[in-house]
């Protein structure tokens, strides 16, 4: 996985956990696997090389319990820090915005690519909250995130159409740690609506 610049991440639907399977861009062999408990007080996710959980790839952990603008620390296979990410709550009022940091470099900023999709998603959530008597079906808005640092592309995460949550992840900065990119992609899926 260290050499890959593109991969697919699929969330499998289960009642109590978010389950992620990561493959190469062709959807072949499993490169990483993770399960994240839903409704946990402190967000945490670990990626392994497969469902047998024999070898850790890395993961992320929230610094605080239930913190909507919290920072998530990302560690590699050896448990050493490789970077961090956090949602920029203020900037996310119109269009969801995240920051992604690695080492001493300035943070990359990731925003939803389409302001129109961001506003439509928010409007749909308001309708669902305001009209609770009439069940509003979930609409799988296809949202894409582009991360840039100093005007240069770093990472893109594109949600693909389909019944399952599937994401095409493209690493554009060769210096970006692959585990950090993987954890950011999973974080976008698991934490986006919070």
C-alpha positions as CSV (number, residue, x, y, z in Angstrom):
1,X,0.0,0.0,0.0
2,X,3.0,2.3,0.6
3,X,3.5,2.8,-3.2
4,X,-0.2,3.2,-4.2
5,X,-1.4,6.7,-5.3
6,X,-5.0,5.5,-5.9
7,X,-7.3,3.1,-4.1
8,X,-10.9,2.3,-3.6
9,X,-12.6,2.3,-0.1
10,X,-16.0,0.7,0.4
11,X,-18.1,0.9,3.5
12,X,-20.0,-2.3,4.1
13,X,-23.4,-1.9,5.8
14,X,-23.6,-3.4,9.3
15,X,-25.9,-2.4,12.2
16,X,-23.3,-1.7,14.9
17,X,-20.0,-0.8,13.1
18,X,-18.7,1.1,10.1
19,X,-16.8,-1.6,8.1
20,X,-14.3,-0.4,5.5
21,X,-12.6,-2.5,2.9
22,X,-9.7,-1.0,0.9
23,X,-8.6,-2.3,-2.5
24,X,-6.5,-1.2,-5.4
25,X,-8.1,1.0,-8.0
26,X,-9.2,-2.1,-10.0
27,X,-11.1,-3.4,-6.9
28,X,-8.9,-6.5,-6.7
29,X,-7.1,-7.7,-3.6
30,X,-7.9,-6.3,-0.1
31,X,-5.2,-4.0,1.0
32,X,-6.7,-2.9,4.3
33,X,-9.7,-3.5,6.5
34,X,-11.2,-1.6,9.4
35,X,-14.2,-1.6,11.7
36,X,-15.3,1.4,13.7
37,X,-17.9,1.1,16.5
38,X,-20.8,3.4,16.0
39,X,-22.0,5.6,19.0
40,X,-18.6,5.4,20.7
41,X,-17.8,8.3,23.1
42,X,-14.3,8.6,21.7
43,X,-13.8,8.0,18.0
44,X,-11.2,5.5,17.1
45,X,-10.5,3.4,14.0
46,X,-7.8,0.9,13.2
47,X,-6.9,-0.4,9.8
48,X,-5.4,-3.9,9.4
49,X,-4.0,-5.7,6.4
50,X,-7.1,-8.0,6.2
51,X,-10.1,-9.3,8.1
52,X,-7.8,-11.7,10.0
53,X,-6.4,-8.6,11.8
54,X,-2.9,-10.1,11.8
55,X,-1.0,-6.9,11.0
56,X,-1.9,-3.2,11.8
57,X,-1.6,-0.7,9.0
58,X,-2.5,2.3,11.2
59,X,-5.4,4.3,12.5
60,X,-6.8,7.4,14.0
61,X,-8.0,8.4,17.5
62,X,-9.9,11.5,18.7
63,X,-7.9,13.5,21.2
64,X,-11.1,14.2,23.2
65,X,-14.4,12.6,24.0
66,X,-17.3,13.9,21.9
67,X,-15.7,17.0,20.4
68,X,-17.4,18.2,17.2
69,X,-14.4,20.3,16.1
70,X,-11.9,17.8,17.5
71,X,-8.5,16.8,16.3
72,X,-7.9,13.2,15.2
73,X,-4.4,11.9,15.6
74,X,-3.2,9.4,12.9
75,X,-0.6,6.7,13.7
76,X,1.2,4.3,11.5
77,X,1.8,0.5,11.8
78,X,4.4,1.1,14.5
79,X,2.1,3.3,16.6
80,X,4.2,6.4,15.8
81,X,2.3,9.6,14.8
82,X,2.1,10.3,11.1
83,X,-0.2,13.3,11.1
84,X,-3.7,14.6,12.1
85,X,-6.9,15.9,10.7
86,X,-9.8,18.0,12.0
87,X,-13.1,19.5,10.8
88,X,-13.1,23.2,10.5
89,X,-16.5,23.8,12.0
90,X,-16.8,27.5,11.2
91,X,-15.8,27.1,7.6
92,X,-18.1,24.1,7.3
93,X,-21.3,26.1,7.8
94,X,-21.7,26.4,4.0
95,X,-19.3,23.8,2.6
96,X,-17.7,21.1,4.7
97,X,-14.0,21.9,5.3
98,X,-11.3,19.7,6.8
99,X,-7.6,20.3,7.6
100,X,-5.0,17.6,7.2
101,X,-1.6,17.9,8.7
102,X,1.7,16.0,8.4
103,X,5.0,16.8,10.1
104,X,5.9,20.4,10.2
105,X,4.3,21.3,6.9
106,X,1.4,23.7,6.6
107,X,-2.0,21.9,6.8
108,X,-3.7,21.0,3.6
109,X,-7.3,22.3,3.4
110,X,-10.0,20.0,2.0
111,X,-13.4,21.3,0.9
112,X,-16.4,19.8,-0.8
113,X,-15.9,20.4,-4.4
114,X,-19.5,21.6,-5.2
115,X,-21.1,24.3,-3.2
116,X,-24.4,23.4,-4.8
117,X,-24.2,19.8,-3.5
118,X,-23.2,21.1,-0.1
119,X,-26.2,23.4,0.1
120,X,-28.6,20.7,-1.2
121,X,-27.3,18.3,1.5
122,X,-27.9,20.8,4.2
123,X,-31.4,21.7,3.0
124,X,-32.3,18.0,2.9
125,X,-31.1,17.6,6.5
126,X,-33.2,20.6,7.6
127,X,-36.3,19.2,5.9
128,X,-35.6,15.9,7.7
129,X,-35.3,17.7,11.1
130,X,-38.2,20.0,10.7
131,X,-40.7,17.5,9.3
132,X,-40.1,14.5,11.5
133,X,-43.6,13.2,11.1
134,X,-43.1,12.4,7.4
135,X,-40.1,10.1,7.0
136,X,-37.7,11.7,4.5
137,X,-35.8,9.1,2.6
138,X,-32.0,9.4,2.7
139,X,-30.6,10.8,-0.5
140,X,-27.0,9.6,-1.3
141,X,-25.6,13.0,-2.3
142,X,-22.4,12.4,-4.1
143,X,-19.8,14.7,-2.5
144,X,-16.2,15.0,-3.4
145,X,-13.4,16.6,-1.4
146,X,-10.3,18.2,-2.8
147,X,-7.3,18.9,-0.4
148,X,-4.8,21.6,-1.4
149,X,-1.7,23.1,0.2
150,X,-0.3,26.3,-1.1
151,X,-2.5,26.0,-4.2
152,X,-1.2,22.5,-5.0
153,X,-3.4,19.4,-5.0
154,X,-2.6,16.9,-2.2
155,X,-5.5,14.5,-2.0
156,X,-8.9,13.9,-3.5
157,X,-11.7,11.7,-2.2
158,X,-14.6,11.1,-4.5
159,X,-17.8,9.4,-3.5
160,X,-19.0,7.0,-6.3
161,X,-22.6,6.5,-7.2
162,X,-24.2,3.3,-5.9
163,X,-26.1,1.7,-3.0
164,X,-22.9,1.3,-0.9
165,X,-20.7,4.1,0.2
166,X,-17.7,3.8,-2.1
167,X,-14.9,6.3,-2.5
168,X,-12.1,6.7,-5.1
169,X,-9.1,8.1,-3.3
170,X,-6.3,9.8,-5.2
171,X,-3.1,10.9,-3.6
172,X,-1.6,13.7,-5.7
173,X,1.3,14.7,-3.3
174,X,3.8,11.8,-3.3
175,X,5.1,12.9,0.1
176,X,1.7,12.4,1.7
177,X,1.7,9.4,4.0
178,X,-0.6,6.7,2.7
179,X,-2.0,5.8,6.1
180,X,-2.8,9.4,6.7
181,X,-4.7,9.6,3.4
182,X,-6.5,6.3,4.2
183,X,-7.6,7.6,7.6
184,X,-8.7,10.9,6.2
185,X,-10.9,9.1,3.6
186,X,-12.5,6.9,6.4
187,X,-12.9,10.0,8.6
188,X,-14.8,11.8,5.8
189,X,-17.3,8.9,5.7
190,X,-17.6,8.3,9.4
191,X,-17.4,11.8,10.8
192,X,-18.8,14.0,8.0
193,X,-22.3,14.4,9.4
194,X,-21.2,15.4,12.9
